[in-house]
Amino acid sequence: MRMGLIGTGRIGAFHAATLRDVPGVEQVVVADAVPDRARQLADELGLRAADGVEALMTDRKSGSAGMPRPISY
């Protein structure tokens, strides 16, 4: 399975590291509104960075995409 993750802040970084270690996940691609943040996280975790959110959403190499967000009630 290939996963795309939008948002590389504190919560996104946690999810990216977790997804990287899930059995069956072949690749994690990260994207952020600030592409340099996505590249930095990708380098730190050994992942791939997309050139932006739109690039991630149109990338056929990433399967499912998710966006972590704070819990709101």
N, C-alpha and C positions, 0 to 999 in steps of 0.2 A: 504494500500500500504506500502511496505517496501522499504526503500531507503538505498543505500550505498554511502558514500562520501569519495573520495580519496583526501587527503591533509588536514592537520589540522592547516595550518598557519592562518594568519589574515583573508583572504578571505574565506578559508574553515570553520573556526570557525563561521563566520557570516552566511554562508549558512547552517551549521549544526543547529545553533540556530533557523534559519528561518524555515527549514524543520521540526524541532521538533514541531513547532507550527501550521503547516499546517493541516487543518481538513482532515481526511482520511488517514494521515500518521501514521501507527501503530508503526513503529520502524525505527530508524536511526542508522546505523552502520557506524563508522568512521574508516579510516585506514590512515596510513602515513608511509613514508619510515623510520621514526624513531618511532617505536611502542610505546615508552613511551610517546611521544607527543599525540598520538591518545588516549591512556589510560587516560592521564591527562584531555584532552578535554571531553572525554566521562564521566569521573567522575564529572567534573564541570557542565555538561549539563544534566546529567541523561540519557546518551545514552549508547550504547554498542560499544566496540572497537574490531576490528579484530586484529589478530596478525601480520598483514602486508597486503600489497596491494594484493599479490597473494592469501592470505587467504580470503580476501574480495571477490575477483573475483570468487572463487570457492565455496563460502558459499551460500548454497541454501536458507538460511534464509533471505538474502537481495535480494530484487527484482531488481530495477534499480540501476545503479551505475553512478556517475558523478564525474568529476574532475574539480573544479573551477580553472581558470587560468586568468592571467591578459589579458586585451584586447590587441591584437596586430594587427597592420595594415600592 
